Amino acid sequence: MRATLEHQRTRPTVIAVPVRRAAGPADTDSARFRIKLRALCATRLHDTPTLTVPRRGHVYTDGGQDQHIYVIETGQVKTLMVTGSGKRCLLYISGAGDVLGELGLLGSERSDAAVALEPATLRQIPGDRFLSVLAEEGLLPEYVRHLGERVIEQQKIIVDMVTLECERRLAARLLLLSQQIGRPRGRLVVIPARITQEELAEMVGTTRSRVGLFLKRFREAGLVGTVQGSLAVDDRRLSDYIEGRLPADAHF
């Protein structure tokens, strides 16, 4: 079976928003910080409330004055914004060990909302206590480096949003999701979260129908597949396609 991965000649107007990349290998600053933070949640922060949020339930909402930090213990959570015109923009998908709600440290109204993609548990930590414990444990420099990695990551994603046509933007988001929450299965990486085509459309600034068309092409070209009902991706081939190293007539 042969499939042509067409280059889109026109680019729809999109809102350039980053998707949170995985912490990456265990030797990255972000990965080390996450490990230490989870240890703190089990020790010095063990008395902070634990929230249990059902699928599609809100961790926090936009416009709120919530000044807490949230650490995901189980499950996946998406953060999103809604524009004045009602357009939904999916910002991040985060998994166990990730920190949410950092903008609450600014003391202003939240501009985003956090919604569970599946049943999730989170540690709710007052912002001032979060910073105090990090300072006492000597972890503030690591937290700053963690945030720095996030800024670099977001800059790269903004470049993708500006320079890649819609089909490649979707490929890039799938690659990021596989790195963030994926589970290796042979040559594929399974994305276990219940991510709908509508949510993928919100991530890349297009319509659900176009996402469905792109996914069909990706399947025919061997870039993605399905493993036990979950979407699975071939990281190497997706990367080659995004970088233009995969021939346009790629096939199984």
MISE-273938 format. One line per 8 residues: number of its first residue (from 0); their letters; for each residue x, y, z of C-alpha. Coordinates in Angstrom, 3 decimals. Layout:
N
NUM = a = X:Y:Z  ... .
This chain:
252
0 = mratlehq = 0.000:0.000:0.000  1.393:3.352:-1.020  0.522:6.707:0.467  1.562:10.193:-0.530  2.328:12.590:2.312  1.243:15.800:0.700  2.858:19.121:1.491  0.229:21.697:2.390 .
8 = rtrptvia = 0.693:24.816:0.248  -1.474:27.015:2.425  -1.216:27.457:6.154  -4.293:28.219:8.304  -4.164:30.908:10.935  -3.115:29.279:14.194  -2.305:30.276:17.728  1.318:29.400:18.437 .
16 = vpvrraag = 1.180:27.400:21.656  3.710:24.854:22.921  3.142:21.289:23.959  5.091:20.240:27.012  7.911:17.939:26.000  8.916:15.022:28.133  11.532:15.474:30.793  13.645:13.300:28.518 .
24 = padtdsar = 16.530:11.050:29.563  17.155:10.562:33.265  20.244:12.780:33.181  18.379:15.982:32.251  17.888:18.750:34.794  14.107:18.456:34.500  14.129:14.691:35.073  16.365:14.975:38.130 .
32 = friklral = 14.212:17.761:39.556  11.049:15.724:39.044  12.537:12.775:40.912  13.567:14.954:43.850  10.211:16.731:43.912  8.330:13.435:44.087  10.547:12.435:47.006  9.706:15.721:48.748 .
40 = catrlhdt = 5.995:15.072:48.220  6.425:11.802:50.127  8.381:13.432:52.972  8.329:17.143:53.725  5.155:17.767:51.742  3.328:14.588:52.723  0.747:16.545:54.740  -0.450:18.612:51.771 .
48 = ptltvprr = -3.857:17.701:50.314  -4.176:15.003:47.663  -6.790:15.678:45.003  -8.608:12.915:43.152  -9.968:14.205:39.857  -12.248:12.155:37.572  -11.803:12.046:33.829  -12.786:15.425:32.352 .
56 = ghvytdgg = -12.829:16.941:35.834  -11.095:20.269:36.487  -7.954:20.582:38.588  -8.334:24.356:38.369  -10.190:26.778:36.096  -9.236:29.919:34.241  -10.071:33.168:35.964  -9.532:31.667:39.421 .
64 = qdqhiyvi = -7.276:33.126:42.109  -5.827:29.729:42.987  -2.215:30.166:44.184  -1.341:26.491:44.545  1.182:24.330:42.739  0.049:20.871:41.630  2.235:17.786:41.257  0.706:14.901:39.308 .
72 = etgqvktl = 1.024:11.567:41.099  -1.024:9.419:38.699  -2.866:10.010:35.452  -2.595:12.617:32.707  -3.830:16.196:32.726  -4.237:18.674:29.887  -3.991:22.429:30.261  -5.835:24.660:27.833 .
80 = mvtgsgkr = -6.928:28.212:27.146  -10.090:29.547:25.548  -9.781:32.713:23.478  -12.284:35.551:23.504  -13.803:34.142:20.318  -14.291:30.745:21.964  -11.416:28.944:20.218  -9.914:26.244:22.447 .
88 = cllyisga = -6.130:25.933:22.477  -4.642:22.844:24.086  -1.382:23.926:25.715  0.161:20.893:27.406  -0.414:17.277:28.252  1.354:16.355:31.481  1.905:13.052:33.264  3.072:11.645:36.585 .
96 = gdvlgelg = 5.775:13.785:38.181  4.937:16.925:36.212  4.243:20.253:37.903  1.124:22.256:37.019  -0.099:25.729:37.826  3.232:27.524:38.192  1.661:30.795:37.057  -0.281:30.756:40.321 .
104 = llgsersd = 2.966:31.906:41.938  2.414:35.302:40.295  -0.685:35.893:42.397  -2.838:36.922:39.434  -5.882:35.276:37.883  -5.196:32.037:36.087  -5.313:32.338:32.317  -5.505:28.581:31.704 .
112 = aavalepa = -7.508:25.602:32.939  -6.321:22.089:33.822  -8.558:19.107:32.993  -7.914:15.405:33.656  -7.642:13.246:30.540  -8.172:10.211:32.766  -8.741:9.712:36.514  -5.817:11.481:38.175 .
120 = tlrqipgd = -4.398:12.168:41.622  -2.422:15.307:42.355  -0.645:16.866:45.291  -1.935:20.395:46.000  0.812:22.594:47.490  0.496:26.263:48.551  2.809:28.311:46.347  4.669:30.017:49.200 .
128 = rflsvlae = 5.306:26.702:50.940  6.464:25.136:47.674  9.123:27.809:47.215  10.086:27.743:50.898  10.696:23.985:50.921  12.685:24.163:47.687  14.857:26.909:49.190  15.451:24.966:52.409 .
136 = egllpeyv = 16.398:21.857:50.415  18.703:23.816:48.114  16.564:22.970:45.095  15.723:26.458:43.848  18.640:26.467:41.358  17.449:23.126:39.980  13.916:24.472:39.710  15.214:27.476:37.761 .
144 = rhlgervi = 17.111:25.165:35.396  13.958:23.065:35.022  12.012:26.190:34.048  14.826:27.190:31.698  14.522:23.879:29.859  10.808:24.538:29.548  11.458:27.954:27.984  13.889:26.469:25.446 .
152 = eqqkiivd = 11.372:23.750:24.670  8.590:26.254:24.112  10.763:28.333:21.797  11.394:25.262:19.650  7.684:24.494:19.500  6.843:28.051:18.492  9.309:27.667:15.617  7.487:24.472:14.603 .
160 = mvtlecer = 4.136:26.261:14.698  5.435:29.047:12.468  7.519:27.044:9.990  5.783:23.662:9.591  2.701:23.058:7.488  -0.313:21.583:9.269  0.388:17.914:8.517  3.943:18.136:9.853 .
168 = rlaarlll = 2.741:20.067:12.910  0.566:17.076:13.768  3.518:14.726:13.268  5.609:16.909:15.591  2.921:16.855:18.287  2.619:13.078:18.097  6.384:12.780:18.422  6.351:15.020:21.499 .
176 = lsqqigrp = 3.517:13.049:23.075  5.406:9.809:22.542  8.460:11.306:24.248  6.382:12.691:27.090  4.016:9.907:28.090  4.814:7.103:25.647  5.607:3.489:26.512  8.016:1.568:24.237 .
184 = rgrlvvip = 6.537:-1.472:22.516  9.017:-2.968:20.071  9.830:-0.427:17.387  6.747:1.599:18.313  5.956:3.876:21.242  2.410:3.598:22.599  0.626:6.792:23.687  -1.656:5.527:26.476 .
192 = aritqeel = -3.683:8.690:27.090  -7.213:9.006:25.702  -6.431:11.818:23.309  -9.220:12.502:20.839  -8.872:13.804:17.306  -10.574:16.986:18.477  -7.879:17.470:21.134  -5.150:16.864:18.559 .
200 = aemvgttr = -6.817:19.494:16.382  -6.699:21.942:19.297  -2.971:21.303:19.611  -2.080:22.079:16.004  -4.655:24.720:15.066  -6.736:22.815:12.532  -10.020:20.921:12.256  -10.926:17.464:13.491 .
208 = srvglflk = -11.626:16.287:9.931  -8.146:17.284:8.756  -6.570:15.489:11.717  -8.488:12.362:10.731  -7.203:12.665:7.159  -3.603:13.187:8.305  -3.751:10.208:10.680  -5.040:8.026:7.832 .
216 = rfreaglv = -2.060:9.059:5.712  0.332:8.457:8.606  -1.059:4.945:9.107  -0.730:4.128:5.419  2.873:5.389:5.449  3.773:3.359:8.539  4.334:6.387:10.784  1.619:5.485:13.283 .
224 = gtvqgsla = -0.411:2.430:14.214  -2.651:1.026:16.922  -1.640:-1.250:19.797  -4.462:-2.659:21.944  -6.695:0.278:21.096  -4.074:2.965:21.804  -2.303:5.141:19.264  1.318:4.106:18.675 .
232 = vddrrlsd = 4.007:5.927:16.722  7.288:5.060:15.046  9.518:7.755:16.566  12.330:7.339:14.056  10.111:7.530:10.980  8.093:10.420:12.396  11.306:12.329:13.066  12.550:11.603:9.547 .
240 = yiegrlpa = 9.255:12.842:8.100  9.275:16.053:10.153  12.859:16.795:9.103  12.118:16.051:5.447  14.275:12.918:5.326  11.370:10.575:4.555  10.492:10.349:0.837  7.097:11.714:-0.133 .
248 = dahf = 6.114:8.271:-1.476  6.997:6.456:1.777  5.101:3.205:2.227  5.164:-0.062:4.198 .
